[in-house]
Amino acid sequence: MNRVIALIMTAGLMVLAAPAMAQPKEVKAPQPAPDIKPAPQPMPGETKEIRFSEDEMSQVAAALTGSWICNVPHAAGAGAADVVLSVAPVAAKDLTDLLYAELSRADALNRPHRQAIWQLHRVNGKLRLKTMEFRRTRGELMSAAGLWAAPDVFPALGSEDLVTTLDIELNKSKDGKSWTGKTPHSYPTSMGGAVEMTSEVTISPDAFVSADRGIDAAGKEVWGPGKENPRGFAFKKHDAGVKVQRFPEGLVVIDFPSQVQGNPAQNGDKIMVQYSGYLANGWMFDSSFERGTPLTYIAGSKFVEGWRRAMMDAKKGMQRKFVIPGALGFGDSGELRGKVPANATLYIDCQIVDVVPGGGAAPVGLNAMPGGPQGGASGLKPLDPDSPEAKTIQEKIRKQQEAKKAETGTAITPPKP
């Protein structure tokens, strides 16, 4: 497989790395990942806002927020690939002025190639952009994948969950509309035959340019943008086509661009879906991808309530992520085999393989999903927000959010320019 030049926020902003061409097989750590509690979720009609420490930080964050696209050539010189960088402000337990950044192929936005946290801070009065990777087996946090589109449900991280990789010193232009910067010194690396690397960026509301360079032991540049792109790889603003639905009870559904076919599933239709389920800390508690067999079930059958609602309009070909708050997941009891703690938020990535009109037998291949405390009979309809059931769920979520807000003390919406 050809290697493609891609942003790798775990080491710098741009280096050589293999593309994510297919659904990766998850590698479970021998010990459970450290606990990361869900970020506070806004109640219906409630507006929360990230507050950056300084006006200039807010301006840089506003310039970076959104999706960016660049056509990047293959390292072997044959062809090119569109890659998309997506950025959004997020909250943390003990850190401020953060942005979540992820890189994906344009045709696989639901499976990011790289993820990172960027922090704006000052050293000796100079504004810097720090890059940090997740302290995970491969520097990833798949529960967070795609949540740049819904940062209000991003898992609340802490400094213990991140590893700093490099820092870029930013300088504001005379007109105050852009920033350029570079690392104040080289940083150690072992990628692509290099022993150290440097990074440079240019940031403005309509352009993002990144140039990482690897240097070998003899002082020779062994990888970087190349002669064709001496300034670096230029990204331009891009509508990624990602759609977000928010439901009153706290359920969030994210749809990625895909080739959708047929009509929405009806009660009694057979649905085939490949999925992976994660806890907030990134621990994968269940995956049909790992088993190699899609989950097959009948629409309207007894299921975790959040899953049932999220899949009411399921169509063949959908690439979807949904975030299920604990009250719509396994609730106070958790999952019976102990894989899911009580009131845990569930992060589900799924691909709908097929929707077959008609009926079928009982669910096949389902592991941790069926029969949660909100499961019920077929004929699911959205809850009336004024119904006693909906009010009970909202009150439970409100109490959980108050506790989480007291812990994080941070609100979540994009900064204003």
C-alpha positions in Angstrom: 0.0 0.0 0.0 1.3 3.4 -0.9 2.1 5.7 2.0 0.4 9.1 2.0 1.6 12.3 3.5 -0.9 13.1 6.3 -1.3 15.2 9.3 -0.1 13.3 12.4 -1.0 15.4 15.4 0.6 12.9 17.7 4.1 14.0 16.7 3.7 17.2 14.8 1.4 18.7 12.3 2.5 16.9 9.1 4.6 13.7 8.6 4.7 10.5 6.6 2.1 8.0 7.8 0.0 5.1 6.4 -3.6 6.0 5.5 -6.6 4.6 7.2 -8.1 2.7 4.3 -10.4 0.3 6.1 -12.0 -0.4 9.4 -9.1 -0.9 11.8 -9.1 -3.9 14.2 -9.1 -2.6 17.7 -6.2 -3.5 20.0 -7.2 -3.8 23.6 -4.8 -2.8 26.3 -4.0 -5.5 28.9 -5.3 -3.2 31.6 -8.4 -1.0 31.5 -7.8 2.5 30.3 -7.9 5.3 32.8 -11.3 6.6 33.6 -12.5 9.6 31.7 -15.9 11.0 32.7 -18.3 12.4 30.1 -18.3 16.1 29.4 -21.4 17.9 30.7 -24.2 17.9 28.1 -26.5 21.0 27.7 -30.1 20.6 28.5 -32.7 21.4 25.8 -32.5 25.1 24.9 -29.4 25.6 27.1 -26.4 27.4 25.6 -22.9 26.8 26.9 -19.8 28.6 25.7 -16.1 27.9 25.9 -14.2 30.8 27.4 -10.7 31.2 26.2 -8.3 33.0 28.5 -7.5 35.8 26.1 -9.0 37.6 23.2 -6.1 36.6 20.9 -6.5 32.9 21.9 -10.2 33.2 21.1 -9.4 34.7 17.7 -6.9 31.9 16.9 -9.4 29.3 18.0 -12.2 30.8 15.9 -9.8 30.8 12.8 -9.0 27.1 13.3 -12.5 25.9 14.1 -14.2 24.0 11.3 -13.2 21.6 8.6 -10.3 22.0 6.1 -9.4 20.0 3.0 -6.2 19.4 1.1 -5.3 17.2 -1.9 -2.1 15.5 -0.7 0.1 13.5 -3.1 1.2 10.0 -2.4 4.8 9.6 -1.2 5.4 7.2 -4.1 4.4 9.9 -6.6 1.3 8.1 -7.9 -2.0 9.8 -7.4 -3.2 11.8 -4.5 -5.8 11.8 -1.8 -8.1 14.4 -0.3 -7.6 14.6 3.4 -9.8 16.6 5.8 -8.7 18.3 9.1 -11.5 19.1 11.5 -11.1 21.3 14.6 -13.4 22.3 17.4 -13.0 23.8 20.9 -13.5 21.3 23.8 -13.5 21.3 27.6 -11.2 19.4 30.0 -11.1 18.7 33.8 -7.9 20.6 34.6 -6.8 22.3 31.3 -8.0 25.4 29.5 -7.9 26.8 26.0 -8.2 23.5 24.1 -9.1 22.4 20.6 -9.8 18.9 19.4 -8.2 18.1 16.0 -8.7 15.0 13.9 -7.5 14.1 10.4 -9.4 11.8 8.0 -9.5 10.8 4.4 -12.3 12.7 2.8 -14.0 9.3 1.9 -13.7 8.0 5.5 -14.7 10.8 7.8 -16.1 8.4 10.4 -12.7 6.7 10.8 -10.1 9.4 11.6 -6.5 8.7 10.7 -5.1 10.9 13.5 -6.5 12.7 16.6 -4.9 15.2 18.9 -5.6 18.0 21.4 -4.2 21.4 20.7 -3.7 23.9 23.5 -3.2 27.7 23.2 -0.9 29.0 26.0 2.0 31.5 26.6 5.6 31.0 27.3 7.6 34.1 28.2 4.8 36.2 26.9 4.8 34.5 23.5 1.6 32.7 22.3 2.1 29.1 21.5 0.1 26.2 20.0 0.9 23.0 21.9 0.1 19.6 20.4 -0.8 16.6 22.6 -1.6 13.0 21.9 -3.9 10.7 23.8 -2.2 8.4 26.2 -3.6 5.3 24.5 -2.2 2.2 22.9 -1.9 4.0 19.5 -2.4 7.5 20.6 -6.1 7.4 19.8 -9.4 7.9 21.5 -12.0 6.4 19.3 -14.9 7.4 21.6 -14.0 11.0 20.5 -14.0 10.3 16.8 -16.2 12.7 14.9 -17.1 14.7 17.9 -15.6 17.9 16.5 -19.1 18.1 15.0 -20.7 17.8 18.5 -18.1 19.1 21.0 -20.7 19.4 23.8 -20.6 15.6 24.2 -16.8 15.3 23.9 -15.4 13.2 26.8 -13.9 15.4 29.5 -10.2 14.8 29.5 -7.5 15.7 32.0 -3.8 16.3 31.9 -3.2 12.7 33.0 -4.8 11.5 29.7 -2.5 13.4 27.4 1.2 13.5 26.3 2.7 16.7 25.0 4.6 16.3 21.7 5.7 19.8 20.5 5.1 23.5 20.8 4.8 26.1 18.0 5.4 29.8 18.7 2.8 32.0 17.0 3.3 35.5 15.7 0.4 37.7 14.7 0.4 39.5 11.4 0.4 43.4 11.2 -3.2 43.4 10.0 -4.2 41.1 12.9 -5.9 38.6 10.6 -3.4 35.7 10.6 -0.6 34.0 12.5 2.6 32.3 11.5 4.8 30.2 13.6 7.4 27.5 14.0 8.8 25.3 16.7 11.4 27.2 18.8 13.8 24.2 18.4 13.8 20.7 17.0 12.1 17.9 18.7 13.2 14.2 18.9 11.5 11.7 16.6 12.1 8.3 15.2 9.8 8.4 12.2 10.9 7.9 8.6 14.6 7.7 9.4 14.7 11.1 11.1 16.1 11.7 14.6 14.6 15.2 15.0 11.9 17.3 13.5 10.6 20.8 13.1 7.1 22.2 12.4 5.8 25.4 10.9 2.2 26.7 10.5 0.3 29.6 9.0 -3.2 30.2 10.4 -5.9 32.5 9.0 -9.7 32.3 8.8 -9.6 31.0 5.2 -6.2 29.1 5.0 -4.2 26.7 7.1 -0.7 25.8 6.0 1.4 23.1 7.7 5.0 22.0 7.1 6.8 19.4 9.2 10.3 18.3 8.3 12.3 15.3 9.5 16.1 15.6 9.9 18.5 12.6 10.0 21.7 12.1 12.1 23.7 13.8 9.4 21.6 16.9 9.4 19.9 16.0 6.1 16.1 16.5 5.6 14.7 13.1 4.9 11.0 13.9 4.8 8.8 17.0 4.5 6.6 18.9 2.1 9.1 18.5 -0.8 10.1 20.8 -3.7 6.5 20.8 -5.0 5.2 22.4 -1.8 8.1 24.3 -0.3 5.8 26.3 2.1 3.9 23.3 3.2 0.5 21.8 2.6 -2.2 24.3 2.2 -5.7 23.5 3.5 -8.8 25.5 2.7 -12.1 25.7 4.5 -14.5 22.8 3.6 -18.0 21.8 4.2 -17.5 18.2 5.3 -21.2 17.3 4.9 -21.5 15.9 8.4 -25.0 16.2 9.9 -25.9 16.4 13.7 -29.2 15.6 15.3 -29.9 16.4 18.9 -32.7 14.9 20.9 -34.3 16.4 24.1 -33.2 13.5 26.3 -29.5 14.1 25.5 -29.1 11.6 22.6 -26.8 12.9 19.9 -26.7 11.4 16.4 -24.0 12.2 13.8 -24.3 11.2 10.2 -21.2 11.1 7.9 -21.4 11.4 4.1 -22.2 8.0 2.6 -24.0 6.3 -0.3 -27.5 5.8 1.3 -30.0 3.5 -0.4 -33.7 2.6 0.1 -36.3 3.7 2.6 -36.0 4.2 6.4 -36.4 1.0 8.4 -39.9 0.2 9.6 -41.0 -1.9 12.6 -40.5 -5.5 11.5 -37.8 -4.8 9.0 -34.5 -6.7 9.4 -31.5 -4.5 10.0 -27.9 -5.6 9.5 -25.3 -3.4 11.1 -21.5 -3.4 11.9 -20.7 -1.5 15.0 -18.2 -0.8 17.8 -19.2 0.5 21.2 -16.9 2.6 23.4 -16.9 4.0 26.9 -15.8 7.6 27.4 -12.3 6.5 28.2 -11.9 4.9 24.8 -12.3 1.3 26.0 -14.2 -0.8 23.4 -16.8 -2.8 25.3 -18.2 -4.5 22.2 -17.6 -4.8 18.4 -19.2 -6.7 15.6 -16.2 -5.7 13.5 -14.0 -7.7 15.8 -16.3 -10.7 15.6 -16.4 -10.4 11.8 -20.2 -10.8 11.8 -22.8 -8.0 11.5 -25.4 -7.6 14.1 -28.8 -8.7 12.7 -32.0 -7.6 14.4 -35.6 -6.7 13.8 -36.5 -3.0 14.0 -38.8 -2.4 16.9 -37.4 -5.3 19.0 -36.4 -4.9 22.6 -33.2 -2.8 22.8 -31.3 -0.1 24.7 -33.6 2.9 24.3 -30.9 5.2 23.0 -29.9 2.7 20.2 -33.6 2.3 19.3 -34.2 6.0 18.9 -30.9 6.6 17.1 -31.8 3.9 14.5 -35.4 4.8 13.9 -34.6 6.2 10.4 -31.9 3.6 9.6 -31.1 3.3 5.9 -28.7 1.0 4.0 -25.3 2.5 3.7 -25.5 5.0 6.5 -22.2 5.8 8.4 -23.4 6.9 11.8 -22.2 7.7 15.3 -24.4 8.2 18.2 -23.8 9.2 21.8 -26.2 7.7 24.3 -26.4 9.3 27.8 -26.5 6.9 30.7 -30.2 7.3 31.3 -31.0 6.1 27.8 -28.3 3.4 27.9 -27.8 0.7 30.6 -28.9 3.1 33.4 -28.2 2.6 37.1 -27.7 -1.2 36.7 -24.9 -1.0 34.1 -24.3 -3.9 31.7 -25.0 -7.3 33.4 -21.6 -8.8 32.6 -19.8 -5.8 34.1 -18.4 -4.3 30.8 -20.4 -1.1 31.2 -20.5 0.8 34.5 -23.7 2.3 35.9 -24.9 5.4 34.0 -22.0 5.2 31.6 -22.3 7.3 28.4 -22.0 5.0 25.3 -20.3 6.0 22.1 -21.4 3.9 19.1 -19.8 3.9 15.7 -21.9 2.0 13.1 -22.3 1.2 9.4 -25.7 0.0 8.3 -25.0 -2.9 6.0 -28.6 -3.6 4.9 -32.3 -3.0 5.6 -34.5 -5.8 4.5 -38.3 -5.2 4.4 -40.3 -7.8 6.3 -39.6 -9.8 9.4 -37.1 -12.3 10.7 -36.0 -14.3 13.8 -34.7 -12.9 17.0 -31.5 -10.8 17.1 -28.3 -12.6 16.0 -24.7 -11.6 16.9 -25.7 -9.0 19.4 -23.4 -8.8 22.4 -23.8 -5.9 24.8 -26.6 -3.9 23.2 -30.0 -5.7 23.8 -32.5 -5.2 26.5 -31.2 -2.2 28.5 -33.4 -0.7 31.2 -35.2 1.5 28.6 -35.9 -1.5 26.2 -39.5 -2.0 25.3 -41.9 -3.5 22.8 -42.0 -2.8 19.1 -43.6 0.4 17.7 -41.1 2.8 19.1 -42.1 6.5 18.9 -40.2 9.6 20.1 -41.1 10.5 23.6 -43.3 13.5 24.2 -41.0 16.0 25.9 -43.9 16.8 28.3 -44.6 13.2 29.2 -43.8 11.9 32.7 -41.3 9.5 31.3 -39.4 12.2 29.4 -39.4 14.5 32.5 -38.0 11.7 34.6 -35.2 11.1 32.2 -34.5 14.9 31.8 -34.4 15.3 35.6 -31.9 12.4 35.9 -29.7 13.9 33.2 -30.0 17.4 34.8 -28.7 16.1 38.1 -25.8 14.3 36.3 -24.9 17.4 34.4 -24.9 19.6 37.6 -22.4 17.2 39.1 -20.2 17.2 36.0 -20.4 20.9 35.6 -19.2 21.3 39.2 -16.2 19.0 38.4 -15.2 20.5 35.0 -16.5 24.1 35.4 -16.3 24.6 31.6 -18.9 25.3 29.0 -18.8 24.1 25.4 -19.7 26.0 22.2 -17.3 27.4 19.5 -15.6 30.7 20.3 -16.8 33.9 18.6 -14.3 35.6 16.2 
